[in-house]
Amino acid sequence: MGAIRVHEFITLDGVIDTPTWTVDYGFDPRMGEAIAGAMAGCQGILLGRATYEMFEPAWSVRTGAEDPGAPFMNDTAKYVVSSTLESATWRNSTVVGGYDSATIQRIKDSVDGGIYVSGSGTLVRALLADGLVDELHLCVYPLTRGPGPRLFAQDTPPGTWSLATCEAYDNGVVYLRYEAAG
């Protein structure tokens, strides 16, 4: 059974919108190692429509020589959760329809290894509300954004997480890996 591993770039106040605000901090190579660790052993990628539409044109043309994450992003089976997208053009992609927790559970049950999720805020909030997220991989940036979409919706049921990894980088970013505890 697959474990859903959510990776997000997040601000101190919990905003996870399109992370253009990360540019000012650079990208510490150890961040790449942490993200690669989140991807390690994953046999599936779960994406919401908006993230799919941002990722497809960016990743589908990249090669491993250009970006070490390209083979994973391009070759791994992708499951796109959308009630409006009719077909997927990025190789190894399947549109699974609108969000349905039973469908996500079937995907989890059918995938050996992890299922990687990056971005996809609306999808992630639904997964969190339904208790389907097994790990959170958060790159916390040292800034606040004020208004914006948050990782946890106000109506997300209370939950408990166990800290598994904590690393601080020279650019001020802190990487936190939490596992669902219960």
PEVEN-V87819 format. One record per pair of residues at least 24 apart in sequence whose ideal C-beta (glycine too) atoms are under 10 Angstrom apart, sorted by the first residue. I is the first residue (numbers start at 0). J is the second residue. If there is no record, write none. Layout:
# PEVEN-V87819
i=I j=J
i=I j=J
This chain:
# PEVEN-V87819
i=0 j=104
i=0 j=107
i=0 j=108
i=0 j=109
i=0 j=110
i=0 j=111
i=0 j=112
i=0 j=114
i=0 j=133
i=1 j=40
i=1 j=41
i=1 j=42
i=1 j=43
i=1 j=45
i=1 j=106
i=1 j=107
i=1 j=108
i=1 j=109
i=1 j=110
i=1 j=111
i=1 j=112
i=1 j=113
i=1 j=114
i=1 j=115
i=1 j=133
i=2 j=40
i=2 j=41
i=2 j=107
i=2 j=110
i=2 j=112
i=2 j=113
i=2 j=114
i=2 j=131
i=2 j=132
i=2 j=133
i=2 j=134
i=2 j=178
i=2 j=179
i=3 j=41
i=3 j=43
i=3 j=45
i=3 j=103
i=3 j=106
i=3 j=107
i=3 j=110
i=3 j=113
i=3 j=114
i=3 j=115
i=3 j=116
i=3 j=123
i=3 j=126
i=3 j=127
i=3 j=131
i=3 j=132
i=3 j=133
i=3 j=134
i=3 j=135
i=3 j=179
i=4 j=36
i=4 j=37
i=4 j=38
i=4 j=39
i=4 j=40
i=4 j=41
i=4 j=45
i=4 j=112
i=4 j=113
i=4 j=114
i=4 j=115
i=4 j=116
i=4 j=117
i=4 j=132
i=4 j=133
i=4 j=134
i=4 j=135
i=4 j=136
i=4 j=176
i=4 j=178
i=5 j=37
i=5 j=45
i=5 j=114
i=5 j=115
i=5 j=116
i=5 j=117
i=5 j=118
i=5 j=119
i=5 j=122
i=5 j=123
i=5 j=126
i=5 j=127
i=5 j=131
i=5 j=132
i=5 j=133
i=5 j=134
i=5 j=135
i=5 j=136
i=5 j=137
i=5 j=150
i=5 j=177
i=6 j=33
i=6 j=34
i=6 j=36
i=6 j=37
i=6 j=38
i=6 j=115
i=6 j=116
i=6 j=117
i=6 j=118
i=6 j=119
i=6 j=123
i=6 j=134
i=6 j=135
i=6 j=136
i=6 j=137
i=6 j=138
i=6 j=174
i=6 j=176
i=7 j=116
i=7 j=117
i=7 j=118
i=7 j=119
i=7 j=120
i=7 j=123
i=7 j=135
i=7 j=136
i=7 j=137
i=7 j=138
i=7 j=139
i=7 j=150
i=8 j=34
i=8 j=117
i=8 j=118
i=8 j=137
i=8 j=138
i=8 j=139
i=8 j=140
i=8 j=172
i=9 j=135
i=9 j=137
i=9 j=138
i=9 j=139
i=9 j=140
i=9 j=144
i=9 j=149
i=9 j=150
i=9 j=172
i=9 j=175
i=10 j=139
i=10 j=140
i=10 j=141
i=10 j=142
i=10 j=143
i=10 j=144
i=10 j=145
i=10 j=147
i=10 j=149
i=10 j=150
i=11 j=139
i=11 j=140
i=11 j=141
i=11 j=142
i=11 j=143
i=11 j=144
i=11 j=173
i=12 j=142
i=12 j=143
i=12 j=144
i=12 j=145
i=12 j=146
i=12 j=147
i=12 j=149
i=13 j=137
i=13 j=139
i=13 j=143
i=13 j=144
i=13 j=147
i=13 j=148
i=13 j=149
i=13 j=150
i=13 j=151
i=14 j=120
i=14 j=140
i=14 j=142
i=14 j=143
i=14 j=144
i=14 j=145
i=14 j=146
i=14 j=147
i=14 j=148
i=14 j=149
i=14 j=150
i=15 j=118
i=15 j=119
i=15 j=120
i=15 j=123
i=15 j=124
i=15 j=137
i=15 j=144
i=15 j=147
i=15 j=148
i=15 j=149
i=15 j=150
i=15 j=151
i=16 j=118
i=16 j=120
i=16 j=144
i=16 j=146
i=16 j=147
i=16 j=148
i=16 j=149
i=17 j=49
i=17 j=50
i=17 j=53
i=17 j=118
i=17 j=120
i=17 j=147
i=17 j=148
i=18 j=118
i=18 j=138
i=18 j=140
i=20 j=140
i=20 j=142
i=20 j=144
i=20 j=147
i=21 j=138
i=21 j=140
i=21 j=142
i=21 j=170
i=21 j=172
i=23 j=140
i=23 j=142
i=23 j=170
i=23 j=171
i=24 j=138
i=24 j=140
i=24 j=141
i=24 j=142
i=24 j=168
i=24 j=169
i=24 j=170
i=24 j=171
i=24 j=172
i=25 j=168
i=25 j=169
i=25 j=170
i=25 j=171
i=25 j=172
i=26 j=138
i=26 j=168
i=26 j=170
i=26 j=172
i=27 j=138
i=27 j=166
i=27 j=167
i=27 j=168
i=27 j=169
i=27 j=170
i=27 j=171
i=27 j=172
i=27 j=174
i=28 j=168
i=28 j=169
i=29 j=166
i=29 j=167
i=29 j=168
i=29 j=169
i=29 j=170
i=29 j=172
i=29 j=174
i=30 j=138
i=30 j=166
i=30 j=168
i=30 j=170
i=30 j=172
i=30 j=174
i=31 j=66
i=31 j=67
i=31 j=68
i=32 j=166
i=32 j=174
i=33 j=136
i=33 j=137
i=33 j=138
i=33 j=164
i=33 j=166
i=33 j=168
i=33 j=172
i=33 j=174
i=33 j=175
i=33 j=176
i=34 j=68
i=34 j=115
i=34 j=117
i=34 j=136
i=34 j=138
i=34 j=174
i=35 j=67
i=35 j=68
i=35 j=71
i=36 j=136
i=36 j=164
i=36 j=174
i=36 j=176
i=37 j=113
i=37 j=115
i=37 j=116
i=37 j=117
i=37 j=134
i=37 j=135
i=37 j=136
i=37 j=174
i=37 j=176
i=38 j=68
i=38 j=71
i=38 j=72
i=38 j=75
i=38 j=113
i=38 j=115
i=38 j=117
i=38 j=136
i=39 j=71
i=39 j=112
i=39 j=113
i=39 j=115
i=40 j=111
i=40 j=112
i=40 j=113
i=40 j=115
i=41 j=71
i=41 j=75
i=41 j=76
i=41 j=110
i=41 j=112
i=41 j=113
i=41 j=114
i=41 j=115
i=41 j=116
i=42 j=75
i=42 j=76
i=42 j=109
i=42 j=110
i=42 j=111
i=42 j=112
i=42 j=113
i=42 j=114
i=42 j=115
i=43 j=75
i=43 j=76
i=43 j=77
i=43 j=78
i=43 j=91
i=43 j=93
i=43 j=106
i=43 j=107
i=43 j=109
i=43 j=110
i=43 j=111
i=43 j=112
i=43 j=113
i=43 j=114
i=43 j=115
i=43 j=116
i=44 j=71
i=44 j=72
i=44 j=75
i=44 j=76
i=44 j=77
i=44 j=78
i=44 j=79
i=44 j=91
i=44 j=92
i=44 j=113
i=44 j=114
i=44 j=115
i=44 j=116
i=44 j=117
i=44 j=119
i=45 j=76
i=45 j=77
i=45 j=78
i=45 j=79
i=45 j=80
i=45 j=95
i=45 j=103
i=45 j=106
i=45 j=107
i=45 j=110
i=45 j=114
i=45 j=115
i=45 j=116
i=45 j=117
i=45 j=119
i=45 j=122
i=45 j=123
i=45 j=126
i=45 j=131
i=46 j=77
i=46 j=78
i=46 j=79
i=46 j=80
i=46 j=81
i=46 j=87
i=46 j=89
i=46 j=92
i=46 j=115
i=46 j=116
i=46 j=117
i=46 j=118
i=46 j=119
i=46 j=122
i=47 j=79
i=47 j=80
i=47 j=81
i=47 j=84
i=47 j=98
i=47 j=116
i=47 j=118
i=47 j=119
i=47 j=120
i=47 j=121
i=47 j=122
i=47 j=123
i=47 j=124
i=47 j=125
i=47 j=126
i=48 j=79
i=48 j=80
i=48 j=81
i=48 j=82
i=48 j=83
i=48 j=84
i=48 j=87
i=48 j=94
i=48 j=97
i=48 j=119
i=48 j=121
i=48 j=122
i=49 j=81
i=49 j=84
i=49 j=118
i=49 j=119
i=49 j=120
i=49 j=121
i=49 j=122
i=50 j=79
i=50 j=80
i=50 j=116
i=50 j=117
i=50 j=118
i=50 j=119
i=50 j=120
i=50 j=121
i=50 j=122
i=50 j=123
i=51 j=77
i=51 j=78
i=51 j=79
i=51 j=80
i=51 j=81
i=51 j=84
i=51 j=87
i=51 j=88
i=51 j=89
i=51 j=92
i=51 j=94
i=51 j=118
i=51 j=119
i=51 j=122
i=52 j=79
i=52 j=81
i=52 j=84
i=52 j=89
i=53 j=118
i=53 j=119
i=54 j=79
i=54 j=89
i=54 j=92
i=54 j=117
i=54 j=118
i=54 j=119
i=55 j=79
i=55 j=87
i=55 j=88
i=55 j=89
i=55 j=90
i=55 j=92
i=56 j=88
i=56 j=89
i=58 j=89
i=59 j=88
i=59 j=89
i=59 j=90
i=59 j=92
i=68 j=117
i=71 j=115
i=72 j=115
i=72 j=117
i=75 j=112
i=75 j=114
i=75 j=115
i=76 j=106
i=76 j=109
i=76 j=110
i=76 j=114
i=77 j=115
i=78 j=102
i=78 j=103
i=78 j=106
i=78 j=109
i=78 j=110
i=78 j=114
i=78 j=116
i=79 j=119
i=79 j=122
i=80 j=106
i=80 j=116
i=80 j=119
i=80 j=121
i=80 j=122
i=80 j=125
i=80 j=126
i=81 j=122
i=98 j=122
i=98 j=124
i=98 j=125
i=98 j=126
i=98 j=129
i=99 j=125
i=99 j=129
i=100 j=125
i=100 j=126
i=100 j=128
i=100 j=129
i=100 j=130
i=100 j=131
i=101 j=129
i=103 j=129
i=103 j=131
i=104 j=129
i=104 j=131
i=106 j=131
i=107 j=131
i=107 j=133
i=120 j=147
i=120 j=148
i=120 j=149
i=120 j=150
i=120 j=152
i=121 j=148
i=121 j=152
i=123 j=148
i=123 j=150
i=123 j=151
i=123 j=152
i=124 j=148
i=124 j=149
i=124 j=150
i=124 j=151
i=124 j=152
i=124 j=154
i=124 j=155
i=125 j=152
i=125 j=155
i=127 j=151
i=127 j=152
i=127 j=155
i=127 j=156
i=127 j=158
i=127 j=179
i=128 j=152
i=128 j=154
i=128 j=155
i=128 j=156
i=128 j=158
i=129 j=155
i=129 j=156
i=130 j=155
i=130 j=156
i=130 j=158
i=130 j=179
i=130 j=181
i=131 j=179
i=132 j=158
i=132 j=160
i=132 j=177
i=132 j=178
i=132 j=179
i=133 j=177
i=133 j=178
i=133 j=179
i=134 j=160
i=134 j=161
i=134 j=163
i=134 j=164
i=134 j=176
i=134 j=177
i=134 j=178
i=134 j=179
i=135 j=160
i=135 j=163
i=135 j=175
i=135 j=176
i=135 j=177
i=135 j=178
i=135 j=179
i=136 j=163
i=136 j=164
i=136 j=174
i=136 j=175
i=136 j=176
i=136 j=177
i=137 j=172
i=137 j=173
i=137 j=174
i=137 j=175
i=137 j=176
i=137 j=177
i=138 j=166
i=138 j=168
i=138 j=172
i=138 j=173
i=138 j=174
i=138 j=175
i=139 j=167
i=139 j=171
i=139 j=172
i=139 j=173
i=139 j=174
i=139 j=175
i=140 j=170
i=140 j=171
i=140 j=172
i=140 j=173
i=141 j=170
i=141 j=171
i=141 j=172
i=141 j=173
i=142 j=171
